[in-house]
Amino acid sequence: MIYPIVAYGDPVLRKVAAELTKENPKDLPKLIADMFDTMHNAEGIGLAAPQIGLSLRLFVVDGSGTDDEEIKDFKKVFINPTILEETGDKWGFEEGCLSIPSIREEVQRQAQVRIRYYDENWELHEETYDGMKARVIQHEYDHIQGVLFIDHINPLKKRLIQGKLTKISKGDVKHTYRMRFPQSK
């Protein structure tokens, strides 16, 4: 099932998401498969559960649709993740978000991340990632913390895009995938 992507302005995108248990949600494998399908349909490389309206500490990543050698084989499920440490020099890269179509801005993030999480088989992992893998993880992790990439940009730039953000929340934006808008008529 392909879910509609929740657009900017929906309160679920600003909540700290709840932890999952082995019993809840009941059909976790189907939810994970649906999240991958939804992400691929929208041509994304990451998708967090809040972006489909579920306030759960779950995100998926898959760089296979990119030409980027660093992430094209990077496909993972992160359940109840915790970032333990972010290290290295900050570096800028232009980020976008499926929940905020048509807006891309440079975001500074640290180069390396150490994360603890469960995979889809409830096996615990603690791993370190750097470069683009770290960036994708940090971006998706922000979603389950109620943070959006625009929260990391210069306040002046954020004020300059406020009109576009308001239009997005009302559904007044071009998009090529199903979306749910909080203020649409």
Backbone bond lengths (Angstrom), bond angles and torsions (degrees), N, CA, C in turn:
res aa  C-N    CA-C-N  psi(-1)  N-CA   C-N-CA  omega(-1)  CA-C   N-CA-C  phi
1 M - - - 1.454 - - 1.523 109.36 -
2 I 1.294 115.86 132.62 1.453 120.67 177.24 1.522 108.05 -98.12
3 Y 1.327 114.55 117.79 1.467 121.67 -179.65 1.524 110.08 -82.59
4 P 1.333 117.37 152.65 1.463 118.87 168.57 1.527 108.73 -73.47
5 I 1.309 115.51 143.42 1.466 121.41 177.16 1.528 108.02 -81.70
6 V 1.320 115.60 131.36 1.468 121.96 178.83 1.531 108.73 -74.87
7 A 1.316 116.35 129.38 1.463 122.00 -176.94 1.526 112.25 -87.76
8 Y 1.315 113.51 160.15 1.461 122.30 174.71 1.531 110.12 -46.98
9 G 1.316 115.38 138.33 1.455 121.30 178.95 1.514 113.09 105.24
10 D 1.333 116.91 -18.77 1.462 119.81 178.02 1.530 108.63 -74.94
11 P 1.329 118.40 130.98 1.472 121.12 -177.71 1.529 114.75 -57.94
12 V 1.328 118.77 -26.32 1.470 120.25 -179.17 1.528 111.16 -61.38
13 L 1.323 117.43 -26.91 1.469 120.78 -179.50 1.526 112.51 -75.06
14 R 1.325 117.16 -10.89 1.467 121.31 -178.35 1.527 112.88 -110.17
15 K 1.335 117.34 4.58 1.463 120.96 179.51 1.525 110.65 -93.00
16 V 1.327 115.56 146.79 1.457 119.74 167.37 1.524 105.43 -76.40
17 A 1.331 116.18 122.21 1.461 121.64 -172.41 1.531 112.07 -73.64
18 A 1.329 115.02 155.39 1.469 122.98 -178.99 1.525 110.83 -85.69
19 E 1.317 115.32 150.14 1.470 120.29 177.33 1.516 111.04 -70.82
20 L 1.324 115.09 151.25 1.453 122.15 175.16 1.523 108.85 -90.74
21 T 1.319 115.83 158.55 1.461 121.95 169.82 1.519 107.05 -123.51
22 K 1.314 116.92 168.63 1.466 119.69 178.95 1.526 111.20 -64.01
23 E 1.329 117.63 -22.87 1.461 122.10 -179.49 1.532 112.89 -93.74
24 N 1.321 117.59 -18.19 1.463 120.41 -174.87 1.525 110.43 -137.57
25 P 1.315 119.89 122.22 1.454 126.48 4.70 1.526 112.30 -73.74
26 K 1.335 114.73 155.26 1.462 120.60 -172.70 1.523 113.38 -61.41
27 D 1.320 118.06 -43.40 1.456 120.62 -178.20 1.534 110.09 -113.08
28 L 1.337 114.81 67.06 1.458 120.53 -177.08 1.536 112.52 -59.63
29 P 1.342 120.21 -42.82 1.471 118.46 178.82 1.528 113.05 -57.79
30 K 1.327 117.06 -39.21 1.471 119.76 178.35 1.524 110.31 -67.72
31 L 1.329 117.61 -42.40 1.458 120.67 178.60 1.530 110.37 -59.30
32 I 1.327 117.04 -44.64 1.468 120.77 179.66 1.531 110.21 -62.11
33 A 1.332 117.36 -46.17 1.474 120.90 178.45 1.525 110.53 -60.42
34 D 1.337 116.66 -42.35 1.465 120.78 178.94 1.529 111.28 -64.81
35 M 1.322 116.90 -36.97 1.470 119.70 178.44 1.528 110.46 -65.63
36 F 1.337 117.36 -42.32 1.465 119.56 176.31 1.529 110.24 -62.14
37 D 1.338 117.58 -44.51 1.470 120.68 178.77 1.527 111.32 -60.40
38 T 1.333 116.45 -43.64 1.462 121.54 179.99 1.525 110.33 -63.02
39 M 1.333 116.72 -45.02 1.462 121.74 179.96 1.524 110.85 -63.49
40 H 1.337 117.14 -46.07 1.468 120.23 179.72 1.529 111.01 -63.62
41 N 1.323 117.27 -41.05 1.464 121.49 178.78 1.530 111.38 -59.33
42 A 1.327 116.29 -34.67 1.463 121.30 -179.26 1.532 112.30 -90.99
43 E 1.340 115.74 2.52 1.462 122.20 -179.67 1.528 112.27 59.58
44 G 1.342 115.93 39.78 1.455 121.09 177.07 1.513 111.08 -97.47
45 I 1.343 115.74 170.79 1.463 120.47 175.01 1.527 111.23 -116.15
46 G 1.322 116.93 -0.52 1.450 121.66 176.34 1.510 109.23 -157.93
47 L 1.337 114.91 149.30 1.464 119.94 177.91 1.524 108.34 -151.99
48 A 1.328 115.27 129.02 1.462 121.39 177.83 1.527 108.93 -104.57
49 A 1.330 116.22 149.01 1.467 121.09 -178.21 1.532 113.54 -52.87
50 P 1.345 120.13 -38.87 1.467 118.06 177.63 1.530 113.30 -58.57
51 Q 1.324 117.40 -25.57 1.458 120.46 -179.46 1.531 112.62 -72.19
52 I 1.337 117.03 -11.43 1.469 119.82 172.66 1.532 109.70 -113.60
53 G 1.328 115.65 17.45 1.459 120.84 173.78 1.514 115.29 89.51
54 L 1.340 117.84 8.28 1.464 121.31 -179.13 1.522 109.87 -109.92
55 S 1.306 116.57 116.61 1.460 120.85 -178.97 1.530 109.61 -82.06
56 L 1.335 114.61 72.54 1.469 122.51 -178.11 1.525 109.64 -128.46
57 R 1.340 116.37 147.81 1.463 121.73 -179.73 1.535 109.39 -82.60
58 L 1.305 114.22 75.45 1.465 122.46 -176.37 1.516 108.65 -147.41
59 F 1.343 116.17 132.07 1.455 119.52 168.81 1.516 110.32 -146.97
60 V 1.332 114.25 156.33 1.461 121.73 179.13 1.524 108.23 -123.33
61 V 1.331 115.91 149.96 1.466 121.66 175.33 1.524 108.34 -135.35
62 D 1.325 114.92 146.52 1.462 120.91 176.39 1.522 108.06 -159.38
63 G 1.318 116.00 110.15 1.459 121.03 -179.53 1.511 113.75 -93.09
64 S 1.339 117.80 10.56 1.468 120.37 -174.35 1.519 113.65 -63.91
65 G 1.315 118.54 -21.97 1.456 120.86 -179.96 1.518 113.80 -85.14
66 T 1.333 117.45 5.78 1.464 120.99 -178.10 1.528 110.67 -107.03
67 D 1.317 114.72 167.32 1.467 121.14 173.62 1.520 110.67 -93.94
68 D 1.312 117.66 -1.12 1.461 122.70 -176.38 1.526 109.88 -73.29
69 E 1.323 116.52 111.04 1.468 122.22 -178.14 1.531 111.94 -56.76
70 E 1.321 116.47 -32.56 1.465 121.19 -175.99 1.532 112.43 -67.19
71 I 1.339 117.66 -32.55 1.463 118.85 -174.35 1.523 114.54 -120.92
72 K 1.333 118.56 0.13 1.466 118.57 -173.88 1.534 113.08 -65.42
73 D 1.331 118.65 -20.22 1.468 121.96 176.27 1.523 111.96 -106.25
74 F 1.313 116.76 17.24 1.463 122.29 -175.45 1.524 109.64 -98.72
75 K 1.335 116.56 100.28 1.468 122.10 179.35 1.522 107.23 -134.16
76 K 1.340 115.51 118.86 1.468 120.07 -176.33 1.515 111.50 -150.65
77 V 1.330 113.33 159.26 1.459 123.23 172.90 1.526 106.85 -115.47
78 F 1.319 116.76 132.58 1.465 122.59 179.85 1.528 108.46 -119.88
79 I 1.338 116.19 112.39 1.462 122.59 178.50 1.530 108.28 -110.17
80 N 1.327 116.32 130.95 1.470 123.03 -179.79 1.530 112.60 48.25
81 P 1.331 117.15 48.88 1.463 118.78 -178.34 1.520 112.92 -72.99
82 T 1.330 114.18 153.14 1.459 121.91 172.33 1.513 107.66 -135.04
83 I 1.317 117.27 122.11 1.460 119.71 173.06 1.519 106.79 -77.06
84 L 1.318 115.37 121.51 1.454 121.83 -177.49 1.523 111.82 -89.37
85 E 1.349 115.35 -31.76 1.458 118.83 -176.36 1.526 109.49 -162.97
86 E 1.321 115.21 140.70 1.456 122.23 171.18 1.517 106.22 -121.47
87 T 1.330 116.49 125.34 1.461 120.77 -175.34 1.524 110.10 -135.19
88 G 1.318 114.73 174.11 1.462 120.87 177.35 1.511 111.60 89.58
89 D 1.313 113.80 168.96 1.456 120.29 179.74 1.517 110.32 -68.44
90 K 1.328 115.22 143.53 1.468 119.61 174.29 1.521 108.61 -71.63
91 W 1.323 115.14 144.59 1.467 120.68 176.47 1.511 108.79 -141.08
92 G 1.297 114.27 146.64 1.451 120.57 -175.64 1.518 112.38 -93.84
93 F 1.314 114.63 146.94 1.464 121.69 176.57 1.518 107.39 -156.88
94 E 1.311 117.10 143.27 1.453 121.24 -179.90 1.523 109.91 -76.83
95 E 1.329 116.03 116.45 1.456 122.18 -179.29 1.518 110.72 -107.93
96 G 1.316 114.30 154.87 1.448 122.80 172.31 1.515 107.72 -134.35
97 C 1.319 116.51 -179.16 1.462 120.41 -177.38 1.519 109.14 -153.89
98 L 1.323 116.56 138.41 1.457 120.71 178.84 1.522 111.78 -61.59
99 S 1.319 118.20 -28.19 1.464 122.19 178.91 1.532 112.75 -80.88
100 I 1.329 116.06 -10.76 1.470 121.52 -179.30 1.525 107.80 -131.64
101 P 1.336 117.67 67.02 1.467 119.12 -176.37 1.521 111.98 -63.63
102 S 1.308 115.32 149.34 1.472 125.60 174.37 1.528 114.31 78.29
103 I 1.317 118.11 0.93 1.469 119.78 177.56 1.518 108.36 -118.44
104 R 1.319 115.00 128.41 1.468 121.92 175.12 1.529 106.94 -133.72
105 E 1.327 115.72 135.21 1.462 120.45 179.61 1.524 109.34 -143.93
106 E 1.325 115.13 152.77 1.460 119.39 177.45 1.518 110.14 -72.76
107 V 1.328 114.81 131.63 1.462 122.30 179.08 1.525 108.15 -123.54
108 Q 1.316 115.93 133.91 1.466 122.25 175.98 1.525 108.48 -90.93
109 R 1.325 116.08 125.15 1.469 121.07 176.38 1.520 108.73 -136.56
110 Q 1.338 114.74 154.00 1.459 118.92 177.39 1.522 109.69 -71.41
111 A 1.322 115.41 152.77 1.457 122.23 -169.25 1.525 114.14 -74.85
112 Q 1.310 118.22 -21.07 1.463 119.99 -173.61 1.530 110.66 -136.46
113 V 1.336 115.10 145.68 1.458 120.66 179.45 1.529 109.19 -137.58
114 R 1.327 114.58 137.41 1.473 120.81 172.58 1.520 106.18 -111.01
115 I 1.339 116.06 127.18 1.454 121.49 -172.17 1.520 110.82 -134.74
116 R 1.341 114.72 143.45 1.468 121.82 173.85 1.523 106.46 -114.41
117 Y 1.337 116.83 133.59 1.457 121.08 -176.94 1.525 110.05 -160.57
118 Y 1.322 114.90 164.88 1.459 121.90 171.03 1.519 108.20 -100.72
119 D 1.337 115.82 143.86 1.456 118.97 174.14 1.526 109.07 -90.25
120 E 1.323 117.02 -173.84 1.461 121.40 -176.34 1.528 113.56 -65.41
121 N 1.337 117.79 -15.20 1.467 122.13 176.63 1.519 112.52 -99.59
122 W 1.321 116.79 12.60 1.467 124.69 -178.42 1.532 112.30 60.35
123 E 1.345 115.13 33.51 1.461 120.36 172.47 1.524 107.50 -94.44
124 L 1.333 115.45 132.44 1.458 121.19 -177.54 1.529 110.48 -81.73
125 H 1.339 116.05 135.68 1.462 122.36 178.54 1.518 109.25 -130.03
126 E 1.315 116.06 148.95 1.455 122.47 167.96 1.519 105.45 -132.76
127 E 1.329 116.27 115.12 1.463 120.91 -172.64 1.519 110.51 -137.39
128 T 1.323 114.56 159.26 1.453 121.96 176.81 1.519 108.70 -117.24
129 Y 1.327 115.53 134.26 1.459 122.11 178.78 1.508 108.74 -127.66
130 D 1.334 116.06 153.27 1.458 118.66 175.23 1.520 110.11 -137.07
131 G 1.321 114.85 174.44 1.455 121.23 178.24 1.518 112.79 62.34
132 M 1.343 115.21 -137.19 1.467 120.65 -176.74 1.526 112.29 -64.69
133 K 1.328 118.13 -35.06 1.467 120.10 177.93 1.526 109.63 -60.53
134 A 1.330 115.72 -44.86 1.476 119.89 178.87 1.528 110.07 -62.00
135 R 1.321 116.88 -42.11 1.465 120.82 -178.99 1.522 111.56 -62.65
136 V 1.326 117.10 -45.36 1.464 120.28 179.80 1.527 109.99 -62.18
137 I 1.319 116.78 -43.59 1.469 121.23 178.40 1.531 110.41 -61.61
138 Q 1.321 117.39 -46.34 1.468 120.72 -179.37 1.528 110.82 -61.85
139 H 1.327 117.05 -41.14 1.462 121.08 179.71 1.528 110.71 -62.65
140 E 1.338 116.67 -48.37 1.467 119.94 -178.49 1.530 111.16 -69.99
141 Y 1.318 117.13 -37.60 1.465 120.97 177.47 1.530 110.31 -60.83
142 D 1.329 116.14 -40.22 1.466 119.86 176.47 1.536 110.49 -53.58
143 H 1.345 116.72 -41.12 1.468 119.93 -178.85 1.530 112.03 -57.64
144 I 1.326 117.91 -41.16 1.467 119.31 -178.06 1.529 111.63 -78.65
145 Q 1.340 115.40 -6.64 1.463 121.34 175.31 1.530 111.50 -100.52
146 G 1.343 116.74 0.61 1.458 120.64 -179.50 1.516 113.83 80.60
147 V 1.333 116.42 22.58 1.460 122.36 -177.58 1.531 108.82 -115.16
148 L 1.334 116.62 140.78 1.458 122.30 177.05 1.522 109.84 -112.99
149 F 1.330 116.75 156.93 1.467 119.22 -177.26 1.527 112.40 -59.25
150 I 1.314 117.00 -28.66 1.467 119.44 179.43 1.528 112.27 -68.22
151 D 1.332 117.16 -15.93 1.467 120.55 176.53 1.526 111.40 -72.37
152 H 1.340 116.28 -14.20 1.465 121.24 -178.97 1.529 113.14 -97.91
153 I 1.329 117.17 -0.56 1.465 118.22 -177.33 1.522 110.66 -94.02
154 N 1.301 114.21 165.51 1.452 122.84 179.10 1.538 109.75 -54.84
155 P 1.340 118.64 133.58 1.468 121.18 -178.71 1.533 113.71 -55.46
156 L 1.332 117.70 -35.00 1.462 120.09 178.25 1.530 110.12 -65.06
157 K 1.329 116.87 -45.46 1.465 120.34 178.07 1.523 110.63 -61.32
158 K 1.325 116.21 -38.41 1.462 119.38 179.65 1.527 110.29 -63.91
159 R 1.329 117.04 -40.97 1.468 119.91 177.27 1.528 110.85 -63.46
160 L 1.342 116.27 -36.06 1.463 120.44 -178.62 1.530 112.55 -68.72
161 I 1.325 117.47 -26.69 1.474 119.88 -179.55 1.529 112.45 -99.02
162 Q 1.329 117.82 2.48 1.466 121.15 -176.28 1.525 112.44 -56.90
163 G 1.316 117.46 -39.31 1.463 120.69 178.50 1.527 111.47 -62.24
164 K 1.339 116.83 -41.93 1.469 120.94 177.53 1.526 110.49 -64.38
165 L 1.331 116.83 -39.55 1.465 120.90 179.36 1.532 110.61 -63.13
166 T 1.328 116.37 -41.68 1.465 120.40 178.43 1.522 110.35 -62.62
167 K 1.328 116.73 -42.48 1.465 120.53 178.30 1.529 111.02 -62.42
168 I 1.330 116.78 -41.19 1.468 120.45 178.71 1.522 109.98 -59.58
169 S 1.330 117.34 -45.77 1.474 120.30 -177.77 1.527 111.49 -62.82
170 K 1.334 116.84 -24.68 1.466 121.24 179.11 1.533 112.75 -91.30
171 G 1.338 116.51 -5.10 1.455 119.81 -179.38 1.505 113.90 90.30
172 D 1.314 116.87 7.80 1.457 121.90 -179.20 1.534 109.38 -91.01
173 V 1.348 116.03 69.64 1.456 121.78 -178.33 1.531 108.64 -157.36
174 K 1.322 115.80 146.39 1.461 119.76 175.95 1.523 108.56 -76.63
175 H 1.321 115.59 135.41 1.456 120.75 176.65 1.524 108.07 -152.12
176 T 1.323 116.23 154.79 1.468 121.06 -176.07 1.522 112.48 -113.38
177 Y 1.314 117.72 10.03 1.456 122.84 -178.86 1.518 108.43 -137.63
178 R 1.330 115.33 164.14 1.473 120.03 -179.88 1.518 110.00 -64.28
179 M 1.339 115.56 136.89 1.449 120.76 178.79 1.528 109.13 -138.74
180 R 1.331 114.42 158.00 1.464 122.74 174.05 1.517 107.45 -121.56
181 F 1.332 116.34 122.32 1.460 121.58 -174.95 1.528 109.83 -107.44
182 P 1.343 117.17 131.11 1.466 120.20 -175.44 1.513 114.69 -68.92
183 Q 1.326 118.66 -25.75 1.459 120.42 -175.53 1.527 112.51 -116.54
184 S 1.340 117.50 16.51 1.467 118.36 -177.75 1.533 109.70 -72.80
185 K 1.294 115.18 152.54 1.477 121.16 -176.07 1.509 110.66 -84.25
